[in-house]
Amino acid sequence: MSKDPSFSQAVAALGYSFDGEIKIGGNYVPLIRDGHTIYISGQVPRVEDTVVVTGRAGADVSLSQAQLAARICVMRALALLQRALGSLDNVRAILKVNVYVQCTDSFTQHSEVADAASELLFSILGPAGAHTRTSVGVYQLPKNATVELDLVAAAHEGG
């Protein structure tokens, strides 16, 4: 079964659109490919022109809000992969995911925030969504985003 309908269902469930331009915030590219390996630049929970989840987890942002931010970040990354490869069916594997959480010094649920992104990757991509992962707490992120996520993927031959 195609992974693209699963992506569309996840988009509908989140209630945000990822159809437009996936904007970046500087002098870099959002995606670069080296053979079958694809690197996705850090994605913040931006929808169109608005970063929709901002602030520190553990202070003004709840765990569930931070998890929403992680889901939006991963959907942006998947939208970039889908556009680059023509279909998410051409994703052979998600190799590595890094999740950065802007948080208070007492917040220790970084992995729970990252779990939201990991679960979404697996639900959309199936076994191709299994990955290695790092999740860390940080003092600041661009645009006061609560979460930033980057990933490395591998494409199928011909994908």
C-alpha positions as a Markdown table, in Angstrom:
| # | Residue | x | y | z |
|---|---|---|---|---|
| 1 | Met | 0.0 | 0.0 | 0.0 |
| 2 | Ser | 1.2 | 3.5 | -0.8 |
| 3 | Lys | 2.5 | 5.6 | 2.0 |
| 4 | Asp | 1.2 | 8.9 | 0.5 |
| 5 | Pro | -2.4 | 8.2 | 1.6 |
| 6 | Ser | -1.1 | 7.7 | 5.2 |
| 7 | Phe | 0.7 | 11.0 | 4.9 |
| 8 | Ser | -2.6 | 12.7 | 3.8 |
| 9 | Gln | -4.5 | 11.1 | 6.7 |
| 10 | Ala | -1.9 | 12.4 | 9.2 |
| 11 | Val | -2.1 | 15.9 | 7.6 |
| 12 | Ala | -5.9 | 15.8 | 8.1 |
| 13 | Ala | -5.6 | 14.6 | 11.6 |
| 14 | Leu | -3.2 | 17.4 | 12.5 |
| 15 | Gly | -5.4 | 20.0 | 10.9 |
| 16 | Tyr | -2.6 | 21.8 | 9.2 |
| 17 | Ser | -1.7 | 22.0 | 5.5 |
| 18 | Phe | 1.8 | 21.2 | 4.2 |
| 19 | Asp | 0.9 | 21.9 | 0.6 |
| 20 | Gly | 2.5 | 25.3 | 0.2 |
| 21 | Glu | 6.1 | 26.3 | 0.2 |
| 22 | Ile | 8.1 | 24.8 | 3.1 |
| 23 | Lys | 9.8 | 28.0 | 4.1 |
| 24 | Ile | 13.3 | 28.1 | 5.5 |
| 25 | Gly | 14.9 | 30.8 | 7.6 |
| 26 | Gly | 18.3 | 31.5 | 6.1 |
| 27 | Asn | 21.0 | 31.0 | 3.5 |
| 28 | Tyr | 20.8 | 27.2 | 3.2 |
| 29 | Val | 18.8 | 24.5 | 1.4 |
| 30 | Pro | 16.0 | 22.5 | 3.1 |
| 31 | Leu | 17.2 | 19.3 | 1.6 |
| 32 | Ile | 20.3 | 17.9 | -0.1 |
| 33 | Arg | 20.8 | 14.5 | -1.7 |
| 34 | Asp | 24.1 | 12.6 | -1.9 |
| 35 | Gly | 23.4 | 9.4 | -3.9 |
| 36 | His | 20.6 | 7.6 | -2.0 |
| 37 | Thr | 21.1 | 9.5 | 1.2 |
| 38 | Ile | 19.0 | 12.6 | 1.8 |
| 39 | Tyr | 19.6 | 15.1 | 4.5 |
| 40 | Ile | 16.7 | 17.3 | 5.7 |
| 41 | Ser | 17.7 | 20.6 | 7.4 |
| 42 | Gly | 16.2 | 21.4 | 10.8 |
| 43 | Gln | 12.5 | 22.0 | 10.7 |
| 44 | Val | 10.6 | 24.1 | 13.3 |
| 45 | Pro | 6.8 | 23.8 | 13.7 |
| 46 | Arg | 6.1 | 26.4 | 11.1 |
| 47 | Val | 2.8 | 26.4 | 9.1 |
| 48 | Glu | 3.0 | 28.8 | 6.3 |
| 49 | Asp | 4.4 | 32.0 | 7.9 |
| 50 | Thr | 3.7 | 31.1 | 11.6 |
| 51 | Val | 5.7 | 29.1 | 14.1 |
| 52 | Val | 2.6 | 27.6 | 15.8 |
| 53 | Val | 4.3 | 26.2 | 19.0 |
| 54 | Thr | 6.7 | 28.6 | 20.7 |
| 55 | Gly | 8.2 | 28.8 | 24.1 |
| 56 | Arg | 9.8 | 26.5 | 26.7 |
| 57 | Ala | 8.6 | 23.0 | 27.4 |
| 58 | Gly | 8.2 | 22.8 | 31.1 |
| 59 | Ala | 7.2 | 26.4 | 31.5 |
| 60 | Asp | 4.7 | 28.0 | 29.1 |
| 61 | Val | 4.5 | 24.8 | 26.8 |
| 62 | Ser | 3.0 | 21.6 | 28.0 |
| 63 | Leu | 4.3 | 18.1 | 27.0 |
| 64 | Ser | 1.3 | 17.6 | 24.7 |
| 65 | Gln | 2.0 | 21.0 | 23.0 |
| 66 | Ala | 5.7 | 20.1 | 22.6 |
| 67 | Gln | 4.6 | 16.7 | 21.1 |
| 68 | Leu | 2.4 | 18.5 | 18.6 |
| 69 | Ala | 5.4 | 20.7 | 17.6 |
| 70 | Ala | 7.4 | 17.5 | 17.0 |
| 71 | Arg | 4.6 | 16.1 | 14.8 |
| 72 | Ile | 4.5 | 19.3 | 12.7 |
| 73 | Cys | 8.3 | 19.3 | 12.3 |
| 74 | Val | 8.3 | 15.7 | 11.1 |
| 75 | Met | 5.4 | 16.4 | 8.7 |
| 76 | Arg | 7.4 | 19.2 | 7.2 |
| 77 | Ala | 10.3 | 16.9 | 6.7 |
| 78 | Leu | 8.1 | 14.2 | 5.1 |
| 79 | Ala | 6.6 | 16.8 | 2.8 |
| 80 | Leu | 10.1 | 17.8 | 1.6 |
| 81 | Leu | 10.9 | 14.1 | 1.1 |
| 82 | Gln | 7.7 | 13.5 | -0.8 |
| 83 | Arg | 8.4 | 16.4 | -3.1 |
| 84 | Ala | 12.0 | 15.4 | -3.7 |
| 85 | Leu | 11.2 | 11.7 | -4.4 |
| 86 | Gly | 7.8 | 12.0 | -6.0 |
| 87 | Ser | 6.3 | 9.7 | -3.4 |
| 88 | Leu | 7.0 | 8.6 | 0.1 |
| 89 | Asp | 7.0 | 5.1 | -1.3 |
| 90 | Asn | 10.5 | 5.9 | -2.5 |
| 91 | Val | 11.8 | 6.3 | 1.1 |
| 92 | Arg | 13.7 | 3.1 | 1.9 |
| 93 | Ala | 14.5 | 4.1 | 5.4 |
| 94 | Ile | 14.7 | 6.9 | 7.9 |
| 95 | Leu | 18.3 | 6.5 | 9.1 |
| 96 | Lys | 18.6 | 9.2 | 11.9 |
| 97 | Val | 16.4 | 11.7 | 13.6 |
| 98 | Asn | 17.6 | 14.5 | 15.9 |
| 99 | Val | 15.1 | 16.3 | 18.1 |
| 100 | Tyr | 15.9 | 19.5 | 19.9 |
| 101 | Val | 13.5 | 20.7 | 22.6 |
| 102 | Gln | 13.7 | 24.3 | 24.0 |
| 103 | Cys | 13.0 | 23.7 | 27.6 |
| 104 | Thr | 13.5 | 24.6 | 31.2 |
| 105 | Asp | 16.4 | 23.2 | 33.2 |
| 106 | Ser | 14.1 | 20.9 | 35.1 |
| 107 | Phe | 12.3 | 19.4 | 32.0 |
| 108 | Thr | 13.4 | 15.8 | 31.4 |
| 109 | Gln | 10.8 | 14.5 | 28.9 |
| 110 | His | 12.8 | 15.1 | 25.8 |
| 111 | Ser | 12.4 | 11.5 | 24.7 |
| 112 | Glu | 8.6 | 11.7 | 25.2 |
| 113 | Val | 8.5 | 14.8 | 22.9 |
| 114 | Ala | 10.6 | 12.9 | 20.3 |
| 115 | Asp | 8.4 | 9.9 | 20.6 |
| 116 | Ala | 5.6 | 11.8 | 19.0 |
| 117 | Ala | 7.7 | 12.3 | 15.9 |
| 118 | Ser | 9.0 | 8.7 | 15.9 |
| 119 | Glu | 5.5 | 7.3 | 16.2 |
| 120 | Leu | 4.2 | 9.4 | 13.3 |
| 121 | Leu | 7.2 | 8.3 | 11.1 |
| 122 | Phe | 6.4 | 4.7 | 11.8 |
| 123 | Ser | 2.6 | 5.1 | 11.3 |
| 124 | Ile | 3.1 | 6.7 | 7.9 |
| 125 | Leu | 6.2 | 4.8 | 6.6 |
| 126 | Gly | 5.8 | 1.5 | 8.4 |
| 127 | Pro | 9.1 | -0.4 | 8.8 |
| 128 | Ala | 10.9 | 2.3 | 6.7 |
| 129 | Gly | 10.0 | 4.8 | 9.5 |
| 130 | Ala | 12.2 | 2.9 | 12.1 |
| 131 | His | 15.2 | 5.0 | 12.9 |
| 132 | Thr | 18.0 | 5.9 | 15.3 |
| 133 | Arg | 17.4 | 9.0 | 17.3 |
| 134 | Thr | 18.8 | 11.6 | 19.6 |
| 135 | Ser | 16.7 | 14.0 | 21.7 |
| 136 | Val | 18.2 | 16.8 | 23.7 |
| 137 | Gly | 17.1 | 19.9 | 25.6 |
| 138 | Val | 18.4 | 23.2 | 24.6 |
| 139 | Tyr | 18.2 | 26.8 | 25.9 |
| 140 | Gln | 17.0 | 28.5 | 22.6 |
| 141 | Leu | 15.8 | 27.6 | 19.1 |
| 142 | Pro | 15.2 | 29.8 | 16.1 |
| 143 | Lys | 12.0 | 31.9 | 16.1 |
| 144 | Asn | 11.5 | 30.8 | 19.8 |
| 145 | Ala | 10.3 | 27.4 | 18.4 |
| 146 | Thr | 9.7 | 24.8 | 21.0 |
| 147 | Val | 11.1 | 22.0 | 18.9 |
| 148 | Glu | 13.4 | 21.6 | 15.9 |
| 149 | Leu | 13.9 | 18.3 | 14.1 |
| 150 | Asp | 16.3 | 17.2 | 11.4 |
| 151 | Leu | 16.6 | 13.8 | 9.8 |
| 152 | Val | 18.6 | 11.7 | 7.4 |
| 153 | Ala | 16.7 | 9.3 | 5.0 |
| 154 | Ala | 17.7 | 6.8 | 2.4 |
| 155 | Ala | 15.9 | 6.5 | -1.0 |
| 156 | His | 15.2 | 3.3 | -2.9 |
| 157 | Glu | 17.1 | 2.7 | -6.2 |
| 158 | Gly | 15.6 | 4.9 | -8.8 |
| 159 | Gly | 13.7 | 6.9 | -6.2 |
